[in-house]
Amino acid sequence: MKLNQRIIIYLSCFAALLLFQNKGYSQVITISKDISQQQNISDQISVYEDVSGKLALEKVIAKKGFEPNTSNVSNFGLTTSKIWVKIELVNPHLKKDVFLEIKNHSYDEVVFYNPDSSGNFKKKYSGQNIPLSKRDIPHQNTLFKLSPLASDTTVLYISILSSNPITLPIYLGSSNATLAAISFDNTIFSLYIGLIITMFLYNIFIYFTVRDKSYLYYVIYIFSVGFTQMSLKGYSLVYLWGDSVWLNNQGVVFSIAFVGITSVLFAKVFLHVRTFLKKVDRYLNILIVLYTIGFLISICGYPILAQQVLQIITVIASISVITTGVLIYRKKYRPALYFTVSWSCFLMGVIVFILKDVGVLPPVFFTNNAILISSGLEAVLLSFALADKINIFKKEKEESQAEALRILTENEKLVREQNVVLEIKVKERTEELENTNESLNTALTDLKEAQSQLVDAEKMAGLGQLTAGIAHEINNPINFVTSNIKPLELDINELNEVITMYEQLDLQGDIEQQLGKIESFKRRIDIEFVRDEIKSLLSGIGDGAKRTAEIIRSLKNFSRLDENDTKPVDLNEGLDSTLVLIRSTFPANLKIIKEYSTIPLVECMAGKINQVFMNLITNAIQAIRSKELQEEEEFITIRTWLEDDQVKISIKDSGTGMTEEVKQKIFEPFFTTKDVGEGTGLGLSIVFRIIENHKGNIDVITKVNQGTEFIINLPLN
């Protein structure tokens, strides 16, 4: 049979013993022994189970239902009944300083009925529901002092109510014998607590050194084990809860649930259950929830049900944890062996203790302290398991370091071999890089020359466009002047003829006849029309001259010789000059909308800024010309205004607009959307660089088929 199957069978038998405990009864036996030492009288008592739990002493005596007990320890398990104990003493030595002790600290209420000299029963109280201050003897043990006996034969009665399992290990002894037994028990428990504290401090120190959370869960588990034993032995009542009955009762249930939860948590972490057995990990989480529910049942006022639930869960959890340890050990995880052995030791201690309670084993030192011994041994073995885990980690680390050293040595050898090959390759690559670098330098030089030529070409294209515009603009007024000169010459000649005729008058001749000829000539040439025409021709020549002067002035303003110097400039005037020079390129349906504000002079290089205006307005005109569907009236709106110590110039057109992708690239050198040969792609790049040199910036607002707006932001200084 496999190991884990045998363990499950053994633990199932243990569960059966725990859940179905035998209740034995025996006959009444008269006690006639010397009690100079504490003596176990459990097999010399009579017991009666009051199922109703409400009968008074008189009715219990009247029923005569007591049955003799022959076991060293009577075990009634978990019950709501009231258990009555009858002790008949026949001993002339029982005169004073005799103590009765029930070595069970978990009863809710114990009432000791001690007859006085007149035969009346005096009640003395003990148990968890009785504060220490109200007990017959203020001690955590169930301890009573017998009143001096009226005769050699006395009958004592004890009633017991408990939400915990009821066992009856009853002892009699003198004060010295009882005190010696209590001192011995205290010494044993002190040694146990000392061991627990030592394990706690030692392992918490290791935790802060290695930061392994297994140690943290271990010290929490060790603390819970010590706390549970304090609660079960009654020490927590003395040192923690005082006279608080509720805290004492709940503390016992809490300690059982607490140690169960911490044991499962420690098992999960120490055994790496989530890594080895994921489904079991989820199952163990359910056990934690069940432990919590068991404690909450007690809080809600059902202590017996809570004890029953926690007993069942504890049996299941013990079997589950040990089985998990076995399964994980079979996966070659060595610390699981220590874990399984330690838990098996503890479980064997619990089994021995229960077998003692049911009377199978005698109540000797080992059986009475089986849980303390086994839990202490478990704590030590688990500490060894953690130490072994560190040794395993250390060994794995050493093996890992050795493997790393081996790999490092191989790599070093490989590096040396590869260095030779690498040097050859580097030399070859260096020669290739030098050749490539030389080619790149040549290409870069060619590229710079090409870029310089393109910039010059862009400038020449702009200059050619500007020259054509200027020639067109000047040609119109000059043609107008030229066309007026000939008619003016004819009119002047006719006037000269009239003047000549007046000069040739013969004062000696017929004056009237001569004047008549002159008047006839004047009527023939329509002298008034000639005069008006001369005025009109002179006015036209004057307008042409003024227009020519305006163009010359705009040209002079546009092409400042001092363009490399920053001077205060009127940007509105620069915009007007630019518009004058490129007016000849305007489409017939184009309308220029000027929305100039009164703005201060801006310190800038006027020639450069005028170049920006011309490039942007020219681009706007080209965008309008490229529209497939022309509107009846297209427009370019030019606005200027002052905002936050910056002058802003907006040039907005009703052209084709741009996509977001094109917008992101328009200021890149050589980027153009025009056909090959129609543009260099440097116009807007030059614009961007000029504005950037003036510490300004350009915003672009555009939408396809809805036009584009360039907003120039220039600081005043």
C-alpha positions in Angstrom: 0.0 0.0 0.0 1.3 3.4 -0.9 2.6 5.8 1.9 0.0 8.5 1.4 -2.8 5.9 1.3 -1.7 4.4 4.7 -1.5 7.9 6.2 -5.1 8.7 5.1 -6.3 5.4 6.6 -4.5 6.1 9.9 -5.8 9.6 10.1 -9.3 8.5 9.3 -9.2 6.1 12.3 -8.0 9.1 14.4 -11.0 11.1 13.1 -13.3 8.4 14.1 -11.9 8.3 17.6 -12.2 12.0 17.9 -15.8 12.2 16.7 -17.2 9.1 18.2 -15.7 9.0 21.7 -16.9 6.3 24.2 -18.7 7.3 27.3 -18.0 4.8 30.1 -19.6 4.4 33.4 -18.6 2.4 36.5 -19.7 1.4 40.0 -19.4 3.4 43.2 -16.2 2.8 45.1 -15.5 3.9 48.6 -12.2 5.8 48.9 -10.1 4.8 51.8 -6.6 5.8 50.7 -3.9 8.0 52.1 -3.8 11.3 50.2 -0.4 12.7 51.2 0.3 12.7 47.5 -2.2 13.8 44.7 -4.1 10.7 43.6 -6.3 10.1 40.5 -9.7 9.0 41.7 -11.4 9.1 38.3 -12.1 5.4 38.4 -13.7 5.7 41.9 -16.5 8.0 41.1 -20.1 7.8 40.0 -21.6 9.9 37.2 -25.0 10.9 36.0 -25.9 12.7 32.7 -28.7 15.3 33.1 -29.9 15.6 29.5 -32.2 18.6 30.3 -29.3 20.4 32.0 -31.7 21.9 34.5 -32.1 19.5 37.4 -31.2 20.7 40.9 -29.1 18.7 43.3 -32.0 17.4 45.3 -33.8 16.0 42.2 -30.6 14.4 41.0 -30.1 12.7 44.4 -33.7 11.6 44.4 -33.4 10.0 40.9 -30.7 7.7 42.1 -29.4 7.6 38.5 -25.6 7.6 39.3 -23.7 4.9 37.6 -20.2 3.8 38.6 -17.1 4.7 36.4 -14.2 2.3 35.9 -12.1 4.4 33.6 -9.1 6.6 34.6 -10.8 9.4 32.6 -14.5 9.6 31.7 -15.1 11.3 28.3 -18.5 12.7 27.4 -17.3 14.6 24.3 -19.2 17.7 23.2 -22.6 17.7 24.9 -25.2 20.1 26.1 -26.1 17.9 29.1 -25.1 18.7 32.6 -22.8 16.0 34.0 -23.1 15.2 37.7 -20.2 13.5 39.6 -20.7 11.7 43.0 -17.7 11.1 45.2 -18.1 9.1 48.4 -15.2 9.6 50.8 -14.6 7.2 53.7 -11.3 8.3 55.2 -10.5 9.4 58.7 -7.5 11.4 57.4 -9.7 13.9 55.6 -9.9 16.5 58.3 -8.3 19.7 56.7 -6.3 21.1 53.8 -7.6 18.6 51.2 -8.0 19.8 47.6 -9.9 18.4 44.7 -8.6 19.2 41.2 -10.2 18.4 37.8 -7.3 18.6 35.3 -9.5 20.2 32.6 -9.5 24.0 32.2 -12.2 24.3 29.5 -15.5 23.8 31.5 -18.0 26.6 31.3 -19.3 26.2 34.8 -18.4 23.8 37.6 -20.3 23.7 40.9 -18.9 21.8 43.8 -21.3 20.8 46.5 -19.4 20.4 49.8 -21.4 19.4 52.9 -20.7 21.3 56.0 -20.7 20.0 59.6 -24.5 20.3 59.8 -24.9 18.3 56.6 -26.0 21.2 54.4 -24.3 21.5 51.0 -22.2 24.6 50.4 -21.7 25.6 46.7 -18.3 26.5 45.4 -17.8 27.7 41.8 -15.2 27.4 39.1 -15.1 27.3 35.3 -14.6 29.7 32.4 -17.9 31.5 33.0 -16.8 32.2 36.5 -14.4 35.2 37.0 -11.3 34.4 39.0 -12.4 36.7 41.8 -15.5 34.6 42.3 -14.0 31.2 42.2 -13.4 29.1 45.3 -9.7 29.3 44.6 -8.6 32.1 42.2 -6.6 29.8 39.9 -7.0 28.8 36.2 -7.3 25.2 37.2 -10.6 23.7 38.3 -9.6 23.6 41.9 -11.6 23.3 45.2 -10.7 23.1 48.8 -12.7 20.6 50.8 -14.3 21.7 54.0 -13.4 19.7 57.2 -15.5 16.6 57.1 -18.1 16.1 59.8 -17.6 12.3 59.8 -15.4 9.7 58.3 -18.0 9.1 55.5 -18.9 12.1 53.3 -20.6 12.3 49.9 -19.5 15.1 47.5 -21.3 16.2 44.3 -20.0 18.1 41.3 -22.1 19.5 38.4 -20.4 20.4 35.1 -21.6 22.4 32.0 -19.3 22.9 29.1 -19.3 24.0 25.5 -16.0 22.1 25.1 -15.4 18.3 25.3 -16.0 17.1 28.9 -13.4 14.7 30.4 -13.1 13.9 34.1 -9.5 13.5 35.2 -10.2 14.1 39.0 -7.5 14.2 41.6 -7.4 14.5 45.4 -4.4 15.6 47.4 -3.2 17.5 50.4 -2.3 21.2 50.0 1.4 20.3 49.6 0.7 17.6 47.1 -1.6 19.7 45.1 0.8 22.7 45.1 3.6 20.4 44.0 1.5 19.0 41.1 0.5 22.6 40.0 4.1 23.8 40.3 5.3 20.8 38.2 2.7 21.6 35.5 3.7 25.2 35.5 7.4 24.3 35.2 6.6 22.0 32.2 4.5 24.7 30.6 7.2 27.3 31.3 9.8 25.1 29.5 7.4 24.7 26.6 6.7 28.5 26.4 10.5 29.1 26.6 11.0 26.8 23.7 8.2 28.6 21.7 9.7 32.0 22.5 13.2 30.8 21.5 11.9 29.5 18.2 9.9 32.7 17.7 12.8 35.1 18.3 15.4 33.0 16.5 13.3 32.6 13.3 12.1 36.2 13.3 15.8 37.3 13.4 16.5 35.0 10.5 13.5 36.5 8.6 14.9 40.0 9.0 18.2 38.7 7.7 17.2 36.6 4.7 13.7 38.2 4.0 12.2 34.8 3.2 8.5 35.0 3.9 8.4 31.4 4.9 10.1 32.5 8.2 7.5 35.2 8.7 4.6 32.7 8.3 6.5 30.3 10.6 6.9 32.8 13.4 3.2 33.7 13.1 2.4 30.0 13.3 4.6 29.5 16.3 3.0 32.5 18.0 -0.5 31.0 17.4 0.6 27.6 18.7 1.9 29.2 21.9 -1.2 31.3 22.3 -3.5 28.3 21.7 -1.7 26.3 24.4 -2.0 29.2 26.8 -5.7 29.4 26.1 -6.3 25.7 26.5 -4.2 25.5 29.7 -6.1 28.5 31.2 -3.0 30.8 31.4 -4.5 33.4 29.1 -7.3 33.8 31.6 -4.8 34.8 34.3 -2.4 36.9 32.3 -4.5 38.3 29.5 -8.3 38.4 30.0 -8.6 38.9 33.8 -12.2 38.7 34.9 -13.6 39.0 31.3 -15.6 35.8 30.9 -16.6 36.6 27.3 -13.0 37.3 26.2 -11.8 34.1 27.9 -14.5 31.9 26.2 -14.0 33.5 22.8 -10.2 33.4 23.2 -10.2 29.6 23.4 -12.3 29.3 20.2 -10.3 32.0 18.5 -7.0 30.4 19.4 -8.1 27.1 17.8 -9.3 28.9 14.6 -6.2 31.1 14.6 -3.7 28.2 14.8 -5.7 26.3 12.1 -5.5 29.3 9.8 -1.8 30.0 10.4 -0.9 26.3 10.0 -2.6 26.2 6.6 -1.0 29.5 5.5 2.4 28.3 6.6 1.9 25.0 4.7 0.9 26.9 1.6 4.0 29.2 1.7 6.6 26.7 2.9 5.6 23.9 0.5 5.0 26.3 -2.4 1.6 24.6 -2.9 0.6 27.1 -5.6 3.6 26.1 -7.6 3.3 22.3 -7.2 -0.4 21.7 -6.7 -2.6 24.6 -7.9 -5.9 22.9 -7.2 -4.8 21.9 -3.7 -3.9 25.5 -3.1 -7.5 26.6 -3.8 -8.7 23.8 -1.6 -6.6 25.0 1.3 -8.0 28.5 0.9 -11.4 27.0 1.4 -10.2 25.5 4.7 -9.1 29.0 5.8 -12.6 30.3 5.1 -14.2 27.4 7.0 -12.0 28.1 10.1 -13.1 31.7 10.0 -16.8 30.6 9.7 -16.3 28.3 12.8 -15.0 31.3 14.9 -17.9 33.5 13.7 -20.4 30.8 14.8 -19.0 31.1 18.3 -19.2 34.9 18.2 -22.9 34.5 17.2 -23.6 32.6 20.4 -23.3 28.9 19.4 -20.1 27.8 21.2 -20.8 24.0 21.1 -21.6 24.1 17.4 -18.5 26.1 16.8 -16.4 23.5 18.7 -17.9 20.7 16.6 -17.3 22.5 13.4 -13.7 23.4 14.3 -13.1 19.8 15.4 -14.2 18.5 12.0 -12.3 21.1 10.1 -9.2 20.4 12.2 -9.3 16.7 11.4 -9.8 17.5 7.7 -7.1 20.1 7.7 -4.6 17.8 9.4 -5.2 15.0 6.9 -5.0 17.5 4.0 -1.8 19.2 5.1 0.0 16.0 5.8 -1.2 14.5 2.5 -0.1 17.7 0.7 3.3 17.4 2.2 3.6 13.8 1.0 2.5 14.6 -2.5 4.9 17.5 -2.8 7.8 15.4 -1.3 7.1 12.9 -4.1 7.8 15.8 -6.5 11.4 15.8 -5.2 11.0 18.8 -2.9 13.1 17.8 0.1 11.9 20.3 2.8 8.4 18.7 2.4 9.9 15.6 4.2 10.7 17.6 7.4 7.3 19.2 7.2 5.5 15.9 6.9 7.5 14.3 9.7 6.9 17.3 12.0 3.2 17.4 11.4 3.0 13.6 11.8 4.7 14.0 15.2 2.2 16.6 16.3 -0.7 14.5 15.1 0.6 11.5 16.9 0.8 13.6 20.1 -2.8 14.6 19.6 -3.8 11.0 19.1 -2.0 9.9 22.2 -3.7 12.7 24.2 -7.1 11.6 22.9 -6.4 8.0 23.7 -5.5 9.1 27.2 -8.8 11.0 27.4 -10.9 8.0 26.3 -9.1 5.7 28.8 -7.1 3.6 26.3 -3.8 5.0 27.6 -3.0 5.7 31.2 -2.7 9.3 32.4 1.1 9.4 32.9 3.5 12.3 32.3 3.9 11.6 28.6 0.2 11.2 27.9 -0.8 14.2 30.0 1.7 16.4 28.2 1.5 14.7 24.8 0.3 17.9 23.0 2.9 20.1 24.5 5.7 17.6 23.7 4.5 17.0 20.2 3.9 20.7 19.4 7.3 21.6 20.8 8.9 18.8 18.7 7.0 20.0 15.7 8.3 23.6 16.2 11.9 22.4 16.4 11.5 20.1 13.3 9.9 22.9 11.3 12.8 25.1 12.3 15.1 22.4 11.0 13.0 22.3 7.8 13.5 26.0 7.3 17.2 25.7 8.0 17.4 22.8 5.5 15.6 25.1 3.0 18.3 27.6 3.4 20.9 24.9 2.9 19.1 23.8 -0.3 19.1 27.4 -1.5 22.8 27.7 -0.6 23.6 24.5 -2.4 21.5 25.6 -5.4 23.3 29.0 -5.3 26.7 27.3 -5.2 25.7 25.0 -8.1 24.4 28.0 -10.0 27.6 29.9 -9.3 29.7 26.9 -10.4 27.6 26.6 -13.6 27.9 30.3 -14.2 31.7 30.1 -13.7 31.9 27.2 -16.2 29.8 29.1 -18.7 31.9 32.2 -18.0 35.1 30.2 -18.7 33.7 28.8 -21.9 32.6 32.3 -22.9 36.0 33.7 -22.1 37.6 31.0 -24.3 35.1 31.7 -27.0 35.7 35.4 -26.7 39.4 35.0 -27.2 38.8 32.9 -30.3 36.3 35.3 -31.6 38.6 38.3 -30.9 41.0 37.0 -33.5 38.2 36.6 -36.1 36.8 39.9 -35.0 40.0 41.8 -35.5 40.2 40.5 -39.0 36.6 41.4 -39.6 37.1 44.8 -38.0 40.0 45.5 -40.2 38.0 44.6 -43.3 35.0 46.6 -42.1 37.3 49.6 -41.3 38.5 49.6 -44.8 35.0 49.4 -46.1 33.9 52.2 -43.7 36.7 54.4 -44.8 35.8 53.9 -48.4 32.1 54.4 -47.6 33.0 57.5 -45.5 34.9 59.0 -48.4 32.0 58.3 -50.7 29.6 59.9 -48.2 31.8 63.0 -47.8 31.9 63.3 -51.6 28.1 62.9 -51.7 27.7 65.4 -48.9 29.8 67.9 -50.7 27.7 67.4 -53.8 24.5 67.6 -51.8 25.6 70.9 -50.3 26.5 72.3 -53.7 23.1 71.1 -55.0 21.3 72.6 -52.1 23.2 75.9 -52.6 22.3 75.8 -56.3 18.6 75.1 -55.4 18.6 78.0 -53.0 20.1 80.2 -55.6 17.5 78.8 -58.1 14.7 79.6 -55.6 16.1 83.1 -55.2 16.4 83.5 -59.0 12.9 82.2 -59.5 11.6 84.7 -57.0 13.6 87.4 -58.5 12.4 86.5 -62.0 8.8 86.5 -60.8 9.4 89.8 -59.1 11.0 91.3 -62.2 8.2 90.1 -64.4 5.7 91.7 -62.0 7.6 94.9 -61.8 8.0 95.1 -65.6 4.3 94.4 -66.0 3.4 97.0 -63.4 5.7 99.7 -64.8 4.8 98.9 -68.5 1.2 99.9 -68.0 1.7 103.5 -66.8 4.6 103.9 -69.3 2.5 102.7 -72.1 -0.2 105.1 -71.0 2.3 108.0 -71.0 3.6 106.9 -74.4 0.2 106.6 -76.0 -0.7 110.1 -74.7 2.4 111.8 -76.2 1.3 111.6 -79.9 -2.2 113.1 -79.4 -0.7 115.7 -77.1 1.9 116.6 -79.8 -0.9 116.9 -82.4 -3.0 119.1 -80.1 0.1 121.3 -79.3 0.8 121.6 -83.1 -2.7 122.8 -83.7 -2.4 125.3 -80.9 0.9 126.4 -82.3 -0.8 127.0 -85.7 -3.4 129.2 -84.1 -0.6 131.1 -82.3 1.3 131.4 -85.5 -1.8 132.7 -87.3 -2.1 135.4 -84.6 1.5 136.3 -84.9 1.2 136.7 -88.7 -1.7 139.2 -88.6 -1.1 142.1 -90.9 -2.1 145.1 -88.9 -2.1 147.2 -92.1 -4.5 144.8 -93.9 -8.0 143.8 -93.4 -8.0 142.7 -89.7 -11.5 141.4 -89.6 -10.9 139.2 -92.6 -7.8 137.8 -91.1 -9.5 137.2 -87.7 -12.3 135.5 -89.6 -9.8 133.0 -91.1 -8.4 132.4 -87.6 -11.8 131.8 -86.1 -12.7 129.6 -89.0 -9.5 127.5 -88.3 -10.3 127.4 -84.6 -13.8 126.1 -85.4 -12.4 123.5 -87.8 -10.0 122.1 -85.2 -12.5 122.6 -82.3 -10.2 124.6 -80.1 -12.2 123.9 -76.9 -12.0 120.2 -77.5 -8.2 120.5 -78.1 -7.9 122.4 -74.8 -9.9 119.8 -72.9 -8.0 117.0 -74.6 -4.7 118.5 -73.7 -5.8 118.7 -70.1 -7.0 115.1 -70.2 -3.7 113.9 -71.8 -1.6 115.8 -69.3 -3.7 114.4 -66.5 -3.2 110.9 -67.8 0.6 111.4 -68.2 0.6 112.7 -64.6 -1.3 109.6 -63.4 1.1 107.3 -65.2 4.1 109.2 -63.7 2.6 108.9 -60.2 1.9 105.2 -60.7 5.5 104.6 -61.9 6.8 106.6 -58.9 4.6 104.4 -56.6 6.0 101.2 -58.1 9.5 102.5 -57.7 8.9 103.5 -54.1 7.3 100.0 -53.4 10.3 98.3 -55.0 12.7 100.4 -53.0 10.8 99.5 -49.8 10.7 95.8 -50.7 14.4 95.5 -51.5 16.1 97.3 -48.5 19.8 97.5 -48.9 20.2 97.3 -45.2 18.2 94.0 -44.9 20.9 92.4 -42.6 20.3 95.1 -40.0 17.3 95.1 -37.6 15.4 98.4 -37.6 11.9 99.4 -36.6 9.7 98.6 -39.6 6.0 99.2 -40.4 4.8 95.7 -41.4 1.5 97.1 -42.8 3.6 99.1 -45.3 5.7 96.1 -46.1 2.5 94.1 -46.9 1.3 96.9 -49.2 4.6 97.1 -51.0 4.6 93.3 -51.6 1.0 93.4 -52.9 2.0 96.1 -55.4 4.9 94.2 -56.7 3.0 90.9 -57.3 -0.3 92.4 -58.3 0.2 91.3 -61.9 0.0 87.6 -60.8 -3.5 88.0 -59.3 -6.2 85.9 -60.9 -9.1 87.9 -62.3 -11.5 86.6 -59.7 -9.2 87.3 -56.7 -10.2 89.8 -54.1 -7.6 91.0 -51.6 -9.2 91.8 -48.2 -7.0 94.0 -45.9 -7.9 94.0 -42.2 -4.9 96.0 -40.8 -4.9 97.1 -37.2 -2.8 99.9 -35.9 0.4 98.1 -34.8 3.7 99.4 -33.4 6.9 99.3 -35.4 8.6 95.9 -35.2 12.4 95.5 -35.0 13.3 93.2 -37.8 15.2 92.8 -41.1 12.7 94.4 -43.5 13.9 92.7 -46.6 13.7 89.2 -45.1 10.2 89.8 -43.7 9.0 91.1 -47.1 10.4 87.9 -48.6 8.3 86.0 -46.2 5.2 88.0 -47.2 5.8 87.5 -50.9 6.4 83.7 -50.5 3.2 83.2 -48.4 1.0 85.4 -50.7 2.5 83.7 -53.8 1.7 80.3 -52.3 -1.8 81.4 -51.5 -2.3 82.6 -55.1 -1.0 79.2 -56.4 -3.3 77.3 -54.1 -6.3 79.3 -55.5 -5.2 78.8 -59.1 -4.9 75.0 -58.5 -8.5 74.6 -57.5 -10.4 72.6 -60.0 -13.7 74.4 -59.3 -13.2 78.2 -59.1 -15.6 80.3 -57.1 -17.0 83.4 -58.6 -14.9 85.3 -56.2 -11.8 83.9 -54.4 -10.1 85.8 -51.7 -6.9 86.3 -49.7 -7.5 87.9 -46.3 -4.6 89.7 -44.7 -4.9 90.7 -41.0 -2.5 92.3 -38.6 -3.0 92.9 -34.9 -1.2 93.2 -31.5 -1.5 90.5 -28.9 0.6 90.0 -25.7 3.7 91.9 -26.9 3.6 90.1 -30.2 2.5 91.4 -33.6 0.5 88.8 -35.5 0.1 88.6 -39.3 -2.5 86.3 -40.7 -2.5 85.4 -44.5 -5.6 83.3 -45.2 -6.7 82.0 -48.6 -9.7 80.2 -50.1 -7.5 77.6 -51.8 -7.3 73.8 -51.8 -6.1 73.4 -48.2 -3.9 70.6 -47.0 -4.1 67.2 -45.3 -2.6 66.7 -41.9 0.2 64.6 -43.3 1.2 67.4 -45.8 0.9 70.0 -43.0 3.5 68.2 -40.9 6.0 68.3 -43.8 5.5 71.8 -45.5 8.5 73.4 -43.7 10.9 70.6 -44.5 13.5 71.5 -47.2 12.8 70.2 -50.7 9.2 69.1 -49.8 6.7 70.2 -52.4 3.3 69.2 -53.7 3.9 70.7 -57.1 4.7 68.8 -60.2 8.4 68.2 -61.0 10.0 71.3 -62.3 7.4 73.7 -60.9 9.0 74.3 -57.5 12.2 73.6 -55.5 10.4 72.9 -52.2 12.5 75.6 -50.4 10.1 78.5 -50.3 8.3 77.6 -47.0 11.6 76.3 -45.6 13.2 79.7 -46.1 10.1 81.3 -44.5 10.3 79.1 -41.5 14.1 79.8 -41.0 13.6 83.6 -41.4 10.8 83.7 -38.8 12.8 81.4 -36.5 15.8 83.8 -36.7 13.5 86.6 -35.6 12.6 84.5 -32.5 9.0 84.1 -33.8 6.9 81.2 -34.9 4.3 80.2 -37.5 1.0 78.6 -36.9 -0.8 76.7 -39.7 -4.6 76.2 -39.8 -5.8 74.2 -42.7 -8.5 71.9 -43.9 -8.8 70.2 -47.3 -10.9 72.2 -49.8 -11.5 75.0 -47.2 -8.3 76.9 -47.5 -5.2 77.6 -45.4 -4.3 80.2 -42.9 -0.7 81.1 -41.9 -0.3 83.1 -38.7 3.1 84.7 -38.2 4.0 85.6 -34.5 6.8 88.2 -34.2 8.0 89.7 -31.0 8.2 93.5 -30.9 11.9 93.5 -30.1 
